Amino acid sequence: MTFDVDPPDPEPHRSRRGVIPSWLEWVTSLSALVVSISSIFIAVHNSHDADKALAAQTYPYIEVSRDDVAPDGVTRRLQLNLANQGVGPAHEESLTVRVGGHYATSLRDLIATAVGPAATPGPSETLDAVRNVQPTRFIPADKTQFLFSIPRTSENARWWDPFQESMSRWHITVCYCSVFNECWVRHDEDAPQPVKACHRDEPHEYN
């Protein structure tokens, strides 16, 4: 008995054009990896740029102003103010006022130090002032918060004048932060310097 056996199918012919070399697969994989890493780097870089742009749009800039004339240009009024000239709100967290080697912790203390302790309580009682009694102050952009305001009158001129003359001897330090908790400290008219955080020096704070 004879059996017809079908011959095996010949191995399909594979063209060399259909075979991808292994080195090309490696190059393709490495290229994809490089593109992925580059995309991540660009995304992180753009995120940092966006954060910087947002911080710039909320940057506060505090200036301490000492005025002895009211806005009308005529009335004599002694004022100590914190003015925010920046584009974002500022949280004032620490403030010290030093006259010579003494830190004044209140307006009464400042008057006694500037005019002379022998003169008090006379000037403290005579220099009737409007005071800002908040321990810390939140100052919107392009706004001003006063610390105190003392009008000059015929009754208080004998104390108002020497108190006004003492302003050039006041050394004021203010520390403030933005809404993103970026903080700066400013000494008198020096440019604000960045700090990690504001720390209150309670025994020396002006309140």
Backbone hydrogen bonds in HBPLUS format (Angstrom, degrees):
<---DONOR---> <-ACCEPTOR-->    atom                        ^
c    i                          cat <-CA-CA->   ^        H-A-AA   ^      H-
h    n   atom  resd res      DA  || num        DHA   H-A  angle D-A-AA Bond
n    s   type  num  typ     dist DA aas  dist angle  dist       angle   num
A0018-GLY N   A0015-SER O   2.98 MM   3  5.57 155.2  2.04 115.5 122.0     1
A0019-VAL N   A0016-ARG O   3.35 MM   3  5.46 164.2  2.37 105.1 109.8     2
A0024-LEU N   A0021-PRO O   3.13 MM   3  5.44 131.2  2.38 103.0 115.1     3
A0025-GLU N   A0021-PRO O   3.32 MM   4  6.76 147.8  2.43 145.1 153.9     4
A0025-GLU N   A0022-SER O   3.12 MM   3  5.12 120.5  2.49  94.8 109.4     5
A0026-TRP N   A0022-SER O   3.10 MM   4  6.47 154.4  2.17 150.1 156.6     6
A0027-VAL N   A0023-TRP O   3.03 MM   4  6.28 158.1  2.08 142.5 148.3     7
A0028-THR N   A0024-LEU O   2.91 MM   4  6.10 159.1  1.95 146.6 152.2     8
A0029-SER N   A0025-GLU O   2.94 MM   4  6.16 159.4  1.98 147.7 153.2     9
A0030-LEU N   A0026-TRP O   2.86 MM   4  6.06 166.3  1.88 155.1 159.0    10
A0031-SER N   A0027-VAL O   2.88 MM   4  6.01 153.6  1.95 145.3 153.1    11
A0032-ALA N   A0028-THR O   3.02 MM   4  6.26 156.1  2.08 145.4 151.3    12
A0033-LEU N   A0029-SER O   2.97 MM   4  6.26 151.6  2.05 146.4 154.5    13
A0034-VAL N   A0030-LEU O   2.89 MM   4  6.14 159.6  1.93 151.7 156.7    14
A0035-VAL N   A0031-SER O   2.96 MM   4  6.18 159.8  2.00 149.2 154.6    15
A0036-SER N   A0032-ALA O   2.99 MM   4  6.20 153.9  2.06 143.1 150.1    16
A0037-ILE N   A0033-LEU O   2.93 MM   4  6.20 166.8  1.95 154.6 157.5    17
A0038-SER N   A0034-VAL O   2.89 MM   4  6.02 161.0  1.92 149.5 155.3    18
A0039-SER N   A0035-VAL O   2.92 MM   4  6.09 150.7  2.01 142.8 150.7    19
A0040-ILE N   A0036-SER O   3.00 MM   4  6.33 155.8  2.06 149.5 155.7    20
A0041-PHE N   A0037-ILE O   2.92 MM   4  6.20 163.1  1.95 152.7 157.3    21
A0042-ILE N   A0038-SER O   2.90 MM   4  6.09 162.4  1.93 150.4 155.0    22
A0043-ALA N   A0039-SER O   2.95 MM   4  6.12 155.9  2.01 145.2 152.0    23
A0044-VAL N   A0040-ILE O   2.93 MM   4  6.18 162.4  1.96 155.0 159.1    24
A0045-HIS N   A0041-PHE O   2.87 MM   4  6.05 162.5  1.91 150.6 156.1    25
A0046-ASN N   A0042-ILE O   2.85 MM   4  6.01 159.1  1.90 148.0 153.7    26
A0047-SER N   A0043-ALA O   2.90 MM   4  6.09 146.2  2.02 140.9 150.7    27
A0048-HIS N   A0044-VAL O   2.94 MM   4  6.28 154.9  2.01 151.0 156.8    28
A0049-ASP N   A0045-HIS O   2.97 MM   4  6.27 157.7  2.02 148.0 154.4    29
A0050-ALA N   A0046-ASN O   2.88 MM   4  6.09 149.7  1.97 142.4 150.8    30
A0051-ASP N   A0047-SER O   2.92 MM   4  6.21 151.4  2.00 145.3 153.2    31
A0052-LYS N   A0048-HIS O   2.91 MM   4  6.18 158.4  1.95 150.6 156.2    32
A0053-ALA N   A0049-ASP O   2.89 MM   4  6.10 155.4  1.95 145.0 152.1    33
A0054-LEU N   A0050-ALA O   2.90 MM   4  6.12 155.4  1.97 145.9 152.4    34
A0055-ALA N   A0051-ASP O   2.86 MM   4  6.10 157.4  1.91 148.6 155.1    35
A0056-ALA N   A0052-LYS O   2.89 MM   4  6.09 153.4  1.96 146.3 153.5    36
A0057-GLN N   A0053-ALA O   3.07 MM   4  6.30 138.9  2.24 137.8 148.4    37
A0057-GLN N   A0054-LEU O   3.15 MM   3  5.06 124.6  2.47  91.7 105.9    38
A0058-THR N   A0055-ALA O   3.10 MM   3  5.18 152.8  2.17 101.2 109.7    39
A0087-VAL N   A0059-TYR O   2.82 MM  28  5.51 138.7  1.99 164.5 160.9    40
A0088-GLY N   A0059-TYR O   3.22 MM  29  4.91 135.9  2.42 110.8 108.6    41
A0085-GLN N   A0061-TYR O   2.71 MM  24  5.17 151.9  1.79 166.3 156.3    42
A0063-GLU N   A0083-ALA O   2.75 MM  20  5.14 155.5  1.81 150.9 159.5    43
A0083-ALA N   A0063-GLU O   2.79 MM  20  5.14 172.5  1.80 163.1 162.7    44
A0065-SER N   A0081-ASN O   3.02 MM  16  5.15 158.0  2.07 133.8 140.7    45
A0081-ASN N   A0065-SER O   2.89 MM  16  5.15 169.0  1.90 157.5 160.5    46
A0067-ASP N   A0079-GLN O   2.93 MM  12  5.11 154.6  2.00 144.5 151.6    47
A0079-GLN N   A0067-ASP O   2.73 MM  12  5.11 160.9  1.76 151.3 155.4    48
A0077-ARG N   A0068-ASP O   3.22 MM   9  5.01 139.1  2.39  98.9 107.6    49
A0070-ALA N   A0075-THR O   2.76 MM   5  5.29 173.3  1.76 160.9 163.1    50
A0073-GLY N   A0070-ALA O   2.83 MM   3  5.63 166.8  1.85 130.1 134.1    51
A0152-ARG N   A0076-ARG O   2.92 MM  76  5.46 161.8  1.95 150.9 146.4    52
A0078-LEU N   A0150-ILE O   2.80 MM  72  5.04 157.2  1.85 149.6 141.9    53
A0150-ILE N   A0078-LEU O   2.77 MM  72  5.04 158.5  1.82 145.0 152.6    54
A0080-LEU N   A0148-PHE O   3.24 MM  68  5.77 154.4  2.31 149.5 154.2    55
A0147-LEU N   A0080-LEU O   2.66 MM  67  5.45 164.0  1.68 172.5 167.2    56
A0082-LEU N   A0145-GLN O   2.77 MM  63  5.28 162.9  1.80 155.2 161.0    57
A0145-GLN N   A0082-LEU O   2.88 MM  63  5.28 165.1  1.90 150.5 153.4    58
A0084-ASN N   A0143-LYS O   2.90 MM  59  5.58 177.3  1.90 171.4 170.5    59
A0142-ASP N   A0084-ASN O   2.87 MM  58  5.31 127.0  2.15 138.8 151.7    60
A0090-ALA N   A0139-ILE O   2.85 MM  49  5.15 163.0  1.88 143.4 148.8    61
A0139-ILE N   A0090-ALA O   2.72 MM  49  5.15 165.5  1.74 163.6 164.1    62
A0091-HIS N   A0177-CYS O   2.85 MM  86  5.16 165.0  1.87 152.4 157.4    63
A0177-CYS N   A0091-HIS O   2.97 MM  86  5.16 149.5  2.07 127.8 135.9    64
A0092-GLU N   A0137-ARG O   2.72 MM  45  5.14 153.7  1.79 175.9 168.4    65
A0137-ARG N   A0092-GLU O   3.27 MM  45  5.14 147.6  2.38 131.1 139.9    66
A0093-GLU N   A0175-CYS O   2.90 MM  82  5.86 156.7  1.95 150.7 158.5    67
A0094-SER N   A0175-CYS O   3.26 MM  81  5.04 150.7  2.35 144.2 141.1    68
A0175-CYS N   A0094-SER O   2.91 MM  81  5.04 160.2  1.95 142.0 144.2    69
A0206-TYR N   A0095-LEU O   2.83 MM 111  5.76 171.4  1.83 155.9 156.0    70
A0096-THR N   A0173-THR O   2.93 MM  77  5.29 157.3  1.98 151.1 157.9    71
A0173-THR N   A0096-THR O   3.01 MM  77  5.29 160.0  2.05 146.6 152.6    72
A0104-ALA N   A0097-VAL O   2.82 MM   7  5.66 156.2  1.88 169.3 177.2    73
A0098-ARG N   A0171-HIS O   2.79 MM  73  4.96 169.1  1.80 144.7 148.6    74
A0171-HIS N   A0098-ARG O   2.71 MM  73  4.96 157.0  1.76 150.7 157.9    75
A0099-VAL N   A0102-HIS O   2.82 MM   3  5.38 160.3  1.86 163.3 163.8    76
A0102-HIS N   A0099-VAL O   3.13 MM   3  5.38 165.1  2.15 125.5 126.2    77
A0207-ASN N   A0105-THR O   3.01 MM 102  5.72 167.9  2.02 119.9 123.3    78
A0110-LEU N   A0106-SER O   2.86 MM   4  6.10 152.8  1.93 145.7 153.8    79
A0111-ILE N   A0107-LEU O   2.84 MM   4  6.11 160.4  1.88 156.6 160.7    80
A0112-ALA N   A0108-ARG O   3.00 MM   4  6.21 164.2  2.02 148.0 152.4    81
A0113-THR N   A0109-ASP O   2.92 MM   4  6.09 153.5  1.99 146.1 153.4    82
A0114-ALA N   A0110-LEU O   2.85 MM   4  5.97 161.3  1.89 150.8 156.0    83
A0115-VAL N   A0111-ILE O   2.83 MM   4  5.71 168.5  1.84 153.4 157.2    84
A0116-GLY N   A0112-ALA O   2.92 MM   4  5.15 137.9  2.10 119.9 132.6    85
A0119-ALA N   A0116-GLY O   3.02 MM   3  5.57 151.3  2.10 114.1 122.5    86
A0120-THR N   A0117-PRO O   3.31 MM   3  5.51 147.8  2.42 102.4 110.6    87
A0122-GLY N   A0119-ALA O   3.08 MM   3  5.87 118.0  2.48 128.8 134.4    88
A0125-GLU N   A0121-PRO O   2.99 MM   4  6.07 150.3  2.08 160.3 167.2    89
A0126-THR N   A0122-GLY O   2.93 MM   4  6.05 149.2  2.02 147.6 157.5    90
A0127-LEU N   A0123-PRO O   2.73 MM   4  5.58 166.4  1.75 151.5 154.3    91
A0128-ASP N   A0126-THR O   2.88 MM   2  5.67 123.6  2.21 112.5  95.9    92
A0130-VAL N   A0149-SER O   2.95 MM  19  5.19 161.2  1.98 146.4 151.7    93
A0149-SER N   A0130-VAL O   2.93 MM  19  5.19 138.6  2.10 142.5 153.5    94
A0132-ASN N   A0147-LEU O   2.94 MM  15  4.99 156.4  1.99 143.5 137.2    95
A0157-ALA N   A0153-THR O   3.04 MM   4  5.79 118.3  2.43 145.6 157.3    96
A0159-TRP N   A0156-ASN O   2.97 MM   3  5.57 146.8  2.08 117.5 126.6    97
A0160-TRP N   A0156-ASN O   2.73 MM   4  5.76 163.7  1.75 158.6 163.2    98
A0161-ASP N   A0157-ALA O   3.09 MM   4  5.73 173.3  2.10 140.9 142.7    99
A0163-PHE N   A0159-TRP O   3.10 MM   4  6.15 152.1  2.18 146.0 154.6   100
A0164-GLN N   A0160-TRP O   2.84 MM   4  6.03 153.7  1.91 151.1 158.3   101
A0165-GLU N   A0161-ASP O   2.98 MM   4  6.25 154.5  2.05 149.1 156.4   102
A0166-SER N   A0162-PRO O   3.08 MM   4  6.22 133.3  2.30 136.7 147.4   103
A0166-SER N   A0163-PHE O   3.24 MM   3  5.21 133.5  2.47  93.3 105.5   104
A0167-MET N   A0164-GLN O   3.23 MM   3  5.57 161.4  2.27 109.0 114.6   105
A0169-ARG N   A0166-SER O   2.86 MM   3  5.51 161.0  1.90 123.0 129.6   106
A0170-TRP N   A0167-MET O   3.13 MM   3  5.33 167.5  2.15 111.0 114.2   107
A0188-ASP N   A0172-ILE O   2.74 MM  16  5.16 174.3  1.74 170.0 168.7   108
A0174-VAL N   A0186-ARG O   2.99 MM  12  5.41 157.0  2.04 150.9 156.8   109
A0186-ARG N   A0174-VAL O   2.82 MM  12  5.41 160.3  1.86 157.3 164.1   110
A0176-TYR N   A0184-TRP O   2.94 MM   8  5.63 158.6  1.99 161.1 167.8   111
A0184-TRP N   A0176-TYR O   2.85 MM   8  5.63 157.1  1.90 165.2 172.8   112
A0178-SER N   A0182-GLU O   2.80 MM   4  5.31 148.6  1.90 143.1 153.0   113
A0181-ASN N   A0178-SER O   3.03 MM   3  5.15 153.7  2.10 114.2 114.0   114
A0195-VAL N   A0183-CYS O   2.97 MM  12  5.46 162.5  2.00 127.3 130.3   115
A0185-VAL N   A0193-GLN O   2.84 MM   8  5.34 154.5  1.90 146.0 152.1   116
A0193-GLN N   A0185-VAL O   2.86 MM   8  5.34 167.7  1.88 149.5 151.9   117
A0190-ASP N   A0187-HIS O   2.90 MM   3  5.54 155.5  1.96 151.5 150.4   118
A0204-HIS N   A0201-ASP O   2.79 MM   3  5.60 145.4  1.91 130.6 140.6   119
A0205-GLU N   A0201-ASP O   2.99 MM   4  5.82 117.8  2.39 142.9 153.4   120
A0205-GLU N   A0202-GLU O   3.34 MM   3  5.09 152.9  2.42  97.5 105.2   121
